[in-house]
């Protein structure tokens, strides 16, 4: 559930709000009582791609051309 915080309060307690947002909940900043911006935690970094890690898992049929009927269905 999101917390709504006035901009004035956010200025005074920014470090605490930053830690709170990092823990997970969304924080919405309000200006004059209206939602103005939001703070969310960043998504974890995705691991680096590794070439060849699927070697042996994809059969030769994967690289064969599609049958005409199936290709026509994709192209329509």
N, C-alpha and C positions, 0 to 999 in steps of 0.2 A: 504494500500500500504506500502511496506517495505521501510525503510530508510537504505541507505548504508553508513557506517561510517568507516573511517580508524582506525586502532588499536591505533595509536598515539593520535588521537582526542578522542577516547573512553576512554583512560587513563585519559585525562585531564577533561573530562565531564561525568564521569561514573555515578554520582548521578543523573544528569539531564536525562541521557539516561535510567537509571533504572526507574525513574518516568514515562518517556515517554512509555517504554515497559509495565509498569504496567497498563497504561491507555488503552492499546489495540494494537497499531501497532507493527508489528514485526520489529526488528532492525537487520540488517546484518552487521557483522564486516568484513572488508576487510583487507587483508595483501598483500602488493605489488600490490594493485589494484584488487586482485582476492577474491571472496567470501571465507571466512574462517570459520565463525561460526555465529550463530544467537541467539538472545535473544527474548523470548516470555513471555507473562504473564502466570502465572500458572492458571489452570482451577480451578474454585471454588470447595471447598471440598464438597463431596456428603454426605448427611445426613446419620446418623447411621441407620442400619437395625432395624426394629421393628418386632419381632416374632408375628405372629397372626394378623397382620394388615389387611390381606385379608380374615379373617374369615367371612364366610357367602357369599362371592363373588364367590367362586369356588364350583360348584355343585358336587354331588357325581359321576356323569358320568365322570368327569375328571379323577377319580382314577380307573375307570374300565379298564380292558385290551382292547387294540385296536382290532377291527375286523381283522380277518386273512388277508384279502385283503389289508387293510391299513398298517398293520405291514409288510407285504411282500414288499410293495412299499418303506417303510423306510429302510428295510434291503438290498434292491438290489442296 
